[in-house]
């Protein structure tokens, strides 16, 4: 398994620079894109919390 320390440090720096709401908005949009590409809702469980992403129906123009 790869060490994710650098990535976690980058998230911490983004929180300090951009603020909680902006970082969580980016993370939520990224998780939503992943769920849409997978074609299914996703749920992540860890020792501190459960994060669920429920896909919305997206209507494309055209």
N, CA, C and O atoms as a Maestro MAE file, in Angstrom:
{
 s_m_m2io_version
 :::
 2.0.0
}

f_m_ct {
 s_m_title
 :::
 protein
 m_atom[248] {
  # First column is atom index #
  i_m_mmod_type
  r_m_x_coord
  r_m_y_coord
  r_m_z_coord
  i_m_residue_number
  s_m_chain_name
  s_m_pdb_residue_name
  s_m_pdb_atom_name
  i_m_atomic_number
  :::
  1 25 0.838 -1.177 0.000 1 A "UNK " " N  " 7
  2 3 0.000 0.000 0.000 1 A "UNK " " CA " 6
  3 2 0.888 1.247 0.000 1 A "UNK " " C  " 6
  4 15 1.871 1.320 0.738 1 A "UNK " " O  " 8
  5 25 0.536 2.207 -0.820 2 A "UNK " " N  " 7
  6 3 1.315 3.438 -0.915 2 A "UNK " " CA " 6
  7 2 1.084 4.311 0.312 2 A "UNK " " C  " 6
  8 15 0.015 4.271 0.922 2 A "UNK " " O  " 8
  9 25 2.077 5.084 0.660 3 A "UNK " " N  " 7
  10 3 1.981 6.028 1.764 3 A "UNK " " CA " 6
  11 2 1.226 7.267 1.273 3 A "UNK " " C  " 6
  12 15 1.605 7.872 0.270 3 A "UNK " " O  " 8
  13 25 0.178 7.634 1.970 4 A "UNK " " N  " 7
  14 3 -0.630 8.771 1.532 4 A "UNK " " CA " 6
  15 2 -0.347 10.035 2.346 4 A "UNK " " C  " 6
  16 15 -1.142 10.974 2.322 4 A "UNK " " O  " 8
  17 25 0.761 10.065 3.053 5 A "UNK " " N  " 7
  18 3 1.103 11.201 3.902 5 A "UNK " " CA " 6
  19 2 1.165 12.507 3.116 5 A "UNK " " C  " 6
  20 15 0.629 13.521 3.562 5 A "UNK " " O  " 8
  21 25 1.809 12.493 1.960 6 A "UNK " " N  " 7
  22 3 1.935 13.712 1.158 6 A "UNK " " CA " 6
  23 2 0.561 14.220 0.720 6 A "UNK " " C  " 6
  24 15 0.289 15.420 0.767 6 A "UNK " " O  " 8
  25 25 -0.290 13.302 0.298 7 A "UNK " " N  " 7
  26 3 -1.636 13.684 -0.118 7 A "UNK " " CA " 6
  27 2 -2.420 14.284 1.053 7 A "UNK " " C  " 6
  28 15 -3.091 15.304 0.892 7 A "UNK " " O  " 8
  29 25 -2.339 13.660 2.217 8 A "UNK " " N  " 7
  30 3 -3.014 14.180 3.408 8 A "UNK " " CA " 6
  31 2 -2.478 15.561 3.779 8 A "UNK " " C  " 6
  32 15 -3.242 16.436 4.186 8 A "UNK " " O  " 8
  33 25 -1.170 15.757 3.640 9 A "UNK " " N  " 7
  34 3 -0.580 17.078 3.900 9 A "UNK " " CA " 6
  35 2 -1.117 18.124 2.925 9 A "UNK " " C  " 6
  36 15 -1.355 19.270 3.307 9 A "UNK " " O  " 8
  37 25 -1.309 17.729 1.665 10 A "UNK " " N  " 7
  38 3 -1.855 18.647 0.661 10 A "UNK " " CA " 6
  39 2 -3.295 19.034 1.003 10 A "UNK " " C  " 6
  40 15 -3.687 20.188 0.833 10 A "UNK " " O  " 8
  41 25 -4.065 18.087 1.475 11 A "UNK " " N  " 7
  42 3 -5.435 18.383 1.887 11 A "UNK " " CA " 6
  43 2 -5.424 19.344 3.080 11 A "UNK " " C  " 6
  44 15 -6.203 20.296 3.116 11 A "UNK " " O  " 8
  45 25 -4.545 19.097 4.054 12 A "UNK " " N  " 7
  46 3 -4.420 19.994 5.201 12 A "UNK " " CA " 6
  47 2 -4.044 21.407 4.790 12 A "UNK " " C  " 6
  48 15 -4.587 22.375 5.322 12 A "UNK " " O  " 8
  49 25 -3.118 21.532 3.849 13 A "UNK " " N  " 7
  50 3 -2.711 22.845 3.357 13 A "UNK " " CA " 6
  51 2 -3.865 23.533 2.625 13 A "UNK " " C  " 6
  52 15 -4.062 24.739 2.767 13 A "UNK " " O  " 8
  53 25 -4.621 22.768 1.848 14 A "UNK " " N  " 7
  54 3 -5.772 23.334 1.145 14 A "UNK " " CA " 6
  55 2 -6.821 23.823 2.140 14 A "UNK " " C  " 6
  56 15 -7.423 24.876 1.930 14 A "UNK " " O  " 8
  57 25 -7.048 23.078 3.214 15 A "UNK " " N  " 7
  58 3 -7.984 23.514 4.246 15 A "UNK " " CA " 6
  59 2 -7.558 24.849 4.838 15 A "UNK " " C  " 6
  60 15 -8.384 25.741 5.032 15 A "UNK " " O  " 8
  61 25 -6.268 24.983 5.125 16 A "UNK " " N  " 7
  62 3 -5.757 26.225 5.705 16 A "UNK " " CA " 6
  63 2 -5.851 27.386 4.725 16 A "UNK " " C  " 6
  64 15 -6.150 28.513 5.118 16 A "UNK " " O  " 8
  65 25 -5.599 27.112 3.457 17 A "UNK " " N  " 7
  66 3 -5.565 28.177 2.447 17 A "UNK " " CA " 6
  67 2 -6.949 28.538 1.913 17 A "UNK " " C  " 6
  68 15 -7.271 29.717 1.766 17 A "UNK " " O  " 8
  69 25 -7.764 27.532 1.623 18 A "UNK " " N  " 7
  70 3 -9.048 27.761 0.960 18 A "UNK " " CA " 6
  71 2 -10.243 27.785 1.909 18 A "UNK " " C  " 6
  72 15 -11.265 28.398 1.601 18 A "UNK " " O  " 8
  73 25 -10.125 27.140 3.034 19 A "UNK " " N  " 7
  74 3 -11.234 27.039 3.979 19 A "UNK " " CA " 6
  75 2 -11.981 25.725 3.836 19 A "UNK " " C  " 6
  76 15 -11.932 25.059 2.802 19 A "UNK " " O  " 8
  77 25 -12.669 25.381 4.903 20 A "UNK " " N  " 7
  78 3 -13.360 24.098 4.973 20 A "UNK " " CA " 6
  79 2 -14.422 23.928 3.888 20 A "UNK " " C  " 6
  80 15 -14.458 22.900 3.212 20 A "UNK " " O  " 8
  81 25 -15.283 24.929 3.719 21 A "UNK " " N  " 7
  82 3 -16.383 24.798 2.752 21 A "UNK " " CA " 6
  83 2 -15.881 24.577 1.334 21 A "UNK " " C  " 6
  84 15 -16.414 23.739 0.607 21 A "UNK " " O  " 8
  85 25 -14.861 25.324 0.938 22 A "UNK " " N  " 7
  86 3 -14.328 25.193 -0.417 22 A "UNK " " CA " 6
  87 2 -13.699 23.823 -0.638 22 A "UNK " " C  " 6
  88 15 -13.915 23.201 -1.678 22 A "UNK " " O  " 8
  89 25 -12.931 23.356 0.324 23 A "UNK " " N  " 7
  90 3 -12.277 22.044 0.199 23 A "UNK " " CA " 6
  91 2 -13.315 20.931 0.174 23 A "UNK " " C  " 6
  92 15 -13.229 20.022 -0.652 23 A "UNK " " O  " 8
  93 25 -14.301 20.994 1.076 24 A "UNK " " N  " 7
  94 3 -15.328 19.951 1.095 24 A "UNK " " CA " 6
  95 2 -16.164 19.970 -0.177 24 A "UNK " " C  " 6
  96 15 -16.583 18.915 -0.653 24 A "UNK " " O  " 8
  97 25 -16.414 21.150 -0.732 25 A "UNK " " N  " 7
  98 3 -17.141 21.246 -1.992 25 A "UNK " " CA " 6
  99 2 -16.376 20.549 -3.113 25 A "UNK " " C  " 6
  100 15 -16.963 19.799 -3.892 25 A "UNK " " O  " 8
  101 25 -15.077 20.792 -3.196 26 A "UNK " " N  " 7
  102 3 -14.242 20.134 -4.217 26 A "UNK " " CA " 6
  103 2 -14.220 18.623 -4.017 26 A "UNK " " C  " 6
  104 15 -14.322 17.862 -4.979 26 A "UNK " " O  " 8
  105 25 -14.087 18.198 -2.776 27 A "UNK " " N  " 7
  106 3 -14.036 16.765 -2.484 27 A "UNK " " CA " 6
  107 2 -15.378 16.103 -2.819 27 A "UNK " " C  " 6
  108 15 -15.407 15.009 -3.383 27 A "UNK " " O  " 8
  109 25 -16.484 16.764 -2.473 28 A "UNK " " N  " 7
  110 3 -17.806 16.212 -2.755 28 A "UNK " " CA " 6
  111 2 -18.034 16.083 -4.261 28 A "UNK " " C  " 6
  112 15 -18.550 15.070 -4.735 28 A "UNK " " O  " 8
  113 25 -17.642 17.121 -5.009 29 A "UNK " " N  " 7
  114 3 -17.809 17.058 -6.462 29 A "UNK " " CA " 6
  115 2 -16.958 15.936 -7.058 29 A "UNK " " C  " 6
  116 15 -17.396 15.246 -7.979 29 A "UNK " " O  " 8
  117 25 -15.758 15.755 -6.542 30 A "UNK " " N  " 7
  118 3 -14.887 14.684 -7.029 30 A "UNK " " CA " 6
  119 2 -15.502 13.319 -6.746 30 A "UNK " " C  " 6
  120 15 -15.497 12.445 -7.613 30 A "UNK " " O  " 8
  121 25 -16.030 13.130 -5.540 31 A "UNK " " N  " 7
  122 3 -16.670 11.856 -5.203 31 A "UNK " " CA " 6
  123 2 -17.920 11.628 -6.035 31 A "UNK " " C  " 6
  124 15 -18.219 10.493 -6.406 31 A "UNK " " O  " 8
  125 25 -18.660 12.703 -6.333 32 A "UNK " " N  " 7
  126 3 -19.848 12.572 -7.179 32 A "UNK " " CA " 6
  127 2 -19.473 12.142 -8.591 32 A "UNK " " C  " 6
  128 15 -20.158 11.315 -9.191 32 A "UNK " " O  " 8
  129 25 -18.391 12.698 -9.124 33 A "UNK " " N  " 7
  130 3 -17.921 12.310 -10.458 33 A "UNK " " CA " 6
  131 2 -17.526 10.835 -10.463 33 A "UNK " " C  " 6
  132 15 -17.855 10.108 -11.401 33 A "UNK " " O  " 8
  133 25 -16.830 10.395 -9.434 34 A "UNK " " N  " 7
  134 3 -16.434 8.985 -9.339 34 A "UNK " " CA " 6
  135 2 -17.671 8.090 -9.314 34 A "UNK " " C  " 6
  136 15 -17.721 7.080 -10.017 34 A "UNK " " O  " 8
  137 25 -18.667 8.456 -8.510 35 A "UNK " " N  " 7
  138 3 -19.901 7.655 -8.438 35 A "UNK " " CA " 6
  139 2 -20.609 7.621 -9.783 35 A "UNK " " C  " 6
  140 15 -21.104 6.573 -10.197 35 A "UNK " " O  " 8
  141 25 -20.662 8.767 -10.473 36 A "UNK " " N  " 7
  142 3 -21.308 8.797 -11.786 36 A "UNK " " CA " 6
  143 2 -20.562 7.904 -12.779 36 A "UNK " " C  " 6
  144 15 -21.186 7.156 -13.532 36 A "UNK " " O  " 8
  145 25 -19.237 7.983 -12.781 37 A "UNK " " N  " 7
  146 3 -18.445 7.158 -13.707 37 A "UNK " " CA " 6
  147 2 -18.603 5.677 -13.408 37 A "UNK " " C  " 6
  148 15 -18.621 4.859 -14.328 37 A "UNK " " O  " 8
  149 25 -18.717 5.320 -12.127 38 A "UNK " " N  " 7
  150 3 -18.915 3.917 -11.731 38 A "UNK " " CA " 6
  151 2 -20.330 3.440 -12.035 38 A "UNK " " C  " 6
  152 15 -20.581 2.245 -12.187 38 A "UNK " " O  " 8
  153 25 -21.248 4.399 -12.121 39 A "UNK " " N  " 7
  154 3 -22.639 4.042 -12.372 39 A "UNK " " CA " 6
  155 2 -23.353 3.539 -11.137 39 A "UNK " " C  " 6
  156 15 -24.383 2.873 -11.248 39 A "UNK " " O  " 8
  157 25 -22.823 3.848 -9.952 40 A "UNK " " N  " 7
  158 3 -23.470 3.421 -8.717 40 A "UNK " " CA " 6
  159 2 -23.112 4.371 -7.578 40 A "UNK " " C  " 6
  160 15 -22.067 5.022 -7.596 40 A "UNK " " O  " 8
  161 25 -24.002 4.436 -6.587 41 A "UNK " " N  " 7
  162 3 -23.704 5.216 -5.394 41 A "UNK " " CA " 6
  163 2 -22.500 4.589 -4.700 41 A "UNK " " C  " 6
  164 15 -22.198 3.412 -4.901 41 A "UNK " " O  " 8
  165 25 -21.815 5.389 -3.881 42 A "UNK " " N  " 7
  166 3 -20.653 4.852 -3.167 42 A "UNK " " CA " 6
  167 2 -20.775 5.172 -1.682 42 A "UNK " " C  " 6
  168 15 -21.418 6.146 -1.288 42 A "UNK " " O  " 8
  169 25 -20.151 4.341 -0.882 43 A "UNK " " N  " 7
  170 3 -20.091 4.562 0.562 43 A "UNK " " CA " 6
  171 2 -18.705 4.174 1.039 43 A "UNK " " C  " 6
  172 15 -18.172 3.130 0.662 43 A "UNK " " O  " 8
  173 25 -18.134 5.018 1.864 44 A "UNK " " N  " 7
  174 3 -16.808 4.768 2.414 44 A "UNK " " CA " 6
  175 2 -16.921 4.726 3.934 44 A "UNK " " C  " 6
  176 15 -17.452 5.653 4.545 44 A "UNK " " O  " 8
  177 25 -16.426 3.662 4.538 45 A "UNK " " N  " 7
  178 3 -16.432 3.511 5.983 45 A "UNK " " CA " 6
  179 2 -15.006 3.549 6.507 45 A "UNK " " C  " 6
  180 15 -14.116 2.895 5.964 45 A "UNK " " O  " 8
  181 25 -14.799 4.319 7.563 46 A "UNK " " N  " 7
  182 3 -13.518 4.283 8.260 46 A "UNK " " CA " 6
  183 2 -13.802 4.324 9.752 46 A "UNK " " C  " 6
  184 15 -14.962 4.339 10.163 46 A "UNK " " O  " 8
  185 25 -12.764 4.343 10.560 47 A "UNK " " N  " 7
  186 3 -12.962 4.294 12.000 47 A "UNK " " CA " 6
  187 2 -13.588 5.562 12.573 47 A "UNK " " C  " 6
  188 15 -14.056 5.547 13.712 47 A "UNK " " O  " 8
  189 25 -13.610 6.661 11.814 48 A "UNK " " N  " 7
  190 3 -14.130 7.928 12.325 48 A "UNK " " CA " 6
  191 2 -15.508 8.304 11.795 48 A "UNK " " C  " 6
  192 15 -16.234 9.060 12.440 48 A "UNK " " O  " 8
  193 25 -15.879 7.780 10.620 49 A "UNK " " N  " 7
  194 3 -17.139 8.217 10.013 49 A "UNK " " CA " 6
  195 2 -17.524 7.317 8.848 49 A "UNK " " C  " 6
  196 15 -16.784 6.419 8.446 49 A "UNK " " O  " 8
  197 25 -18.707 7.594 8.327 50 A "UNK " " N  " 7
  198 3 -19.191 6.967 7.101 50 A "UNK " " CA " 6
  199 2 -19.535 8.103 6.145 50 A "UNK " " C  " 6
  200 15 -20.239 9.042 6.516 50 A "UNK " " O  " 8
  201 25 -19.038 8.016 4.919 51 A "UNK " " N  " 7
  202 3 -19.330 9.022 3.895 51 A "UNK " " CA " 6
  203 2 -20.077 8.321 2.773 51 A "UNK " " C  " 6
  204 15 -19.597 7.334 2.215 51 A "UNK " " O  " 8
  205 25 -21.261 8.839 2.447 52 A "UNK " " N  " 7
  206 3 -22.075 8.260 1.380 52 A "UNK " " CA " 6
  207 2 -22.273 9.280 0.272 52 A "UNK " " C  " 6
  208 15 -22.431 10.474 0.529 52 A "UNK " " O  " 8
  209 25 -22.262 8.796 -0.958 53 A "UNK " " N  " 7
  210 3 -22.515 9.652 -2.112 53 A "UNK " " CA " 6
  211 2 -23.662 9.026 -2.892 53 A "UNK " " C  " 6
  212 15 -23.547 7.915 -3.409 53 A "UNK " " O  " 8
  213 25 -24.774 9.758 -2.967 54 A "UNK " " N  " 7
  214 3 -25.926 9.321 -3.734 54 A "UNK " " CA " 6
  215 2 -25.980 10.134 -5.010 54 A "UNK " " C  " 6
  216 15 -26.069 11.361 -4.975 54 A "UNK " " O  " 8
  217 25 -25.927 9.448 -6.129 55 A "UNK " " N  " 7
  218 3 -25.915 10.124 -7.422 55 A "UNK " " CA " 6
  219 2 -27.250 10.802 -7.706 55 A "UNK " " C  " 6
  220 15 -28.306 10.293 -7.329 55 A "UNK " " O  " 8
  221 25 -27.196 11.949 -8.372 56 A "UNK " " N  " 7
  222 3 -28.379 12.626 -8.872 56 A "UNK " " CA " 6
  223 2 -28.501 12.333 -10.353 56 A "UNK " " C  " 6
  224 15 -27.503 12.107 -11.037 56 A "UNK " " O  " 8
  225 25 -29.732 12.338 -10.844 57 A "UNK " " N  " 7
  226 3 -29.949 12.189 -12.277 57 A "UNK " " CA " 6
  227 2 -29.478 13.452 -12.964 57 A "UNK " " C  " 6
  228 15 -29.945 14.544 -12.640 57 A "UNK " " O  " 8
  229 25 -28.571 13.323 -13.894 58 A "UNK " " N  " 7
  230 3 -28.011 14.475 -14.605 58 A "UNK " " CA " 6
  231 2 -28.572 14.483 -16.019 58 A "UNK " " C  " 6
  232 15 -28.433 13.519 -16.771 58 A "UNK " " O  " 8
  233 25 -29.213 15.603 -16.360 59 A "UNK " " N  " 7
  234 3 -29.747 15.758 -17.710 59 A "UNK " " CA " 6
  235 2 -28.730 16.579 -18.521 59 A "UNK " " C  " 6
  236 15 -28.373 17.696 -18.145 59 A "UNK " " O  " 8
  237 25 -28.285 16.012 -19.614 60 A "UNK " " N  " 7
  238 3 -27.332 16.686 -20.483 60 A "UNK " " CA " 6
  239 2 -28.065 17.446 -21.576 60 A "UNK " " C  " 6
  240 15 -29.090 16.989 -22.082 60 A "UNK " " O  " 8
  241 25 -27.545 18.588 -21.931 61 A "UNK " " N  " 7
  242 3 -28.139 19.358 -23.030 61 A "UNK " " CA " 6
  243 2 -27.800 18.697 -24.351 61 A "UNK " " C  " 6
  244 15 -26.672 18.247 -24.556 61 A "UNK " " O  " 8
  245 25 -28.770 18.638 -25.243 62 A "UNK " " N  " 7
  246 3 -28.489 18.135 -26.582 62 A "UNK " " CA " 6
  247 2 -28.999 16.831 -26.876 62 A "UNK " " C  " 6
  248 15 -28.808 16.329 -27.983 62 A "UNK " " O  " 8
  :::
 }
 m_bond[247] {
  # First column is bond index #
  i_m_from
  i_m_to
  i_m_order
  :::
  1 1 2 1
  2 2 3 1
  3 3 4 2
  4 3 5 1
  5 5 6 1
  6 6 7 1
  7 7 8 2
  8 7 9 1
  9 9 10 1
  10 10 11 1
  11 11 12 2
  12 11 13 1
  13 13 14 1
  14 14 15 1
  15 15 16 2
  16 15 17 1
  17 17 18 1
  18 18 19 1
  19 19 20 2
  20 19 21 1
  21 21 22 1
  22 22 23 1
  23 23 24 2
  24 23 25 1
  25 25 26 1
  26 26 27 1
  27 27 28 2
  28 27 29 1
  29 29 30 1
  30 30 31 1
  31 31 32 2
  32 31 33 1
  33 33 34 1
  34 34 35 1
  35 35 36 2
  36 35 37 1
  37 37 38 1
  38 38 39 1
  39 39 40 2
  40 39 41 1
  41 41 42 1
  42 42 43 1
  43 43 44 2
  44 43 45 1
  45 45 46 1
  46 46 47 1
  47 47 48 2
  48 47 49 1
  49 49 50 1
  50 50 51 1
  51 51 52 2
  52 51 53 1
  53 53 54 1
  54 54 55 1
  55 55 56 2
  56 55 57 1
  57 57 58 1
  58 58 59 1
  59 59 60 2
  60 59 61 1
  61 61 62 1
  62 62 63 1
  63 63 64 2
  64 63 65 1
  65 65 66 1
  66 66 67 1
  67 67 68 2
  68 67 69 1
  69 69 70 1
  70 70 71 1
  71 71 72 2
  72 71 73 1
  73 73 74 1
  74 74 75 1
  75 75 76 2
  76 75 77 1
  77 77 78 1
  78 78 79 1
  79 79 80 2
  80 79 81 1
  81 81 82 1
  82 82 83 1
  83 83 84 2
  84 83 85 1
  85 85 86 1
  86 86 87 1
  87 87 88 2
  88 87 89 1
  89 89 90 1
  90 90 91 1
  91 91 92 2
  92 91 93 1
  93 93 94 1
  94 94 95 1
  95 95 96 2
  96 95 97 1
  97 97 98 1
  98 98 99 1
  99 99 100 2
  100 99 101 1
  101 101 102 1
  102 102 103 1
  103 103 104 2
  104 103 105 1
  105 105 106 1
  106 106 107 1
  107 107 108 2
  108 107 109 1
  109 109 110 1
  110 110 111 1
  111 111 112 2
  112 111 113 1
  113 113 114 1
  114 114 115 1
  115 115 116 2
  116 115 117 1
  117 117 118 1
  118 118 119 1
  119 119 120 2
  120 119 121 1
  121 121 122 1
  122 122 123 1
  123 123 124 2
  124 123 125 1
  125 125 126 1
  126 126 127 1
  127 127 128 2
  128 127 129 1
  129 129 130 1
  130 130 131 1
  131 131 132 2
  132 131 133 1
  133 133 134 1
  134 134 135 1
  135 135 136 2
  136 135 137 1
  137 137 138 1
  138 138 139 1
  139 139 140 2
  140 139 141 1
  141 141 142 1
  142 142 143 1
  143 143 144 2
  144 143 145 1
  145 145 146 1
  146 146 147 1
  147 147 148 2
  148 147 149 1
  149 149 150 1
  150 150 151 1
  151 151 152 2
  152 151 153 1
  153 153 154 1
  154 154 155 1
  155 155 156 2
  156 155 157 1
  157 157 158 1
  158 158 159 1
  159 159 160 2
  160 159 161 1
  161 161 162 1
  162 162 163 1
  163 163 164 2
  164 163 165 1
  165 165 166 1
  166 166 167 1
  167 167 168 2
  168 167 169 1
  169 169 170 1
  170 170 171 1
  171 171 172 2
  172 171 173 1
  173 173 174 1
  174 174 175 1
  175 175 176 2
  176 175 177 1
  177 177 178 1
  178 178 179 1
  179 179 180 2
  180 179 181 1
  181 181 182 1
  182 182 183 1
  183 183 184 2
  184 183 185 1
  185 185 186 1
  186 186 187 1
  187 187 188 2
  188 187 189 1
  189 189 190 1
  190 190 191 1
  191 191 192 2
  192 191 193 1
  193 193 194 1
  194 194 195 1
  195 195 196 2
  196 195 197 1
  197 197 198 1
  198 198 199 1
  199 199 200 2
  200 199 201 1
  201 201 202 1
  202 202 203 1
  203 203 204 2
  204 203 205 1
  205 205 206 1
  206 206 207 1
  207 207 208 2
  208 207 209 1
  209 209 210 1
  210 210 211 1
  211 211 212 2
  212 211 213 1
  213 213 214 1
  214 214 215 1
  215 215 216 2
  216 215 217 1
  217 217 218 1
  218 218 219 1
  219 219 220 2
  220 219 221 1
  221 221 222 1
  222 222 223 1
  223 223 224 2
  224 223 225 1
  225 225 226 1
  226 226 227 1
  227 227 228 2
  228 227 229 1
  229 229 230 1
  230 230 231 1
  231 231 232 2
  232 231 233 1
  233 233 234 1
  234 234 235 1
  235 235 236 2
  236 235 237 1
  237 237 238 1
  238 238 239 1
  239 239 240 2
  240 239 241 1
  241 241 242 1
  242 242 243 1
  243 243 244 2
  244 243 245 1
  245 245 246 1
  246 246 247 1
  247 247 248 2
  :::
 }
}
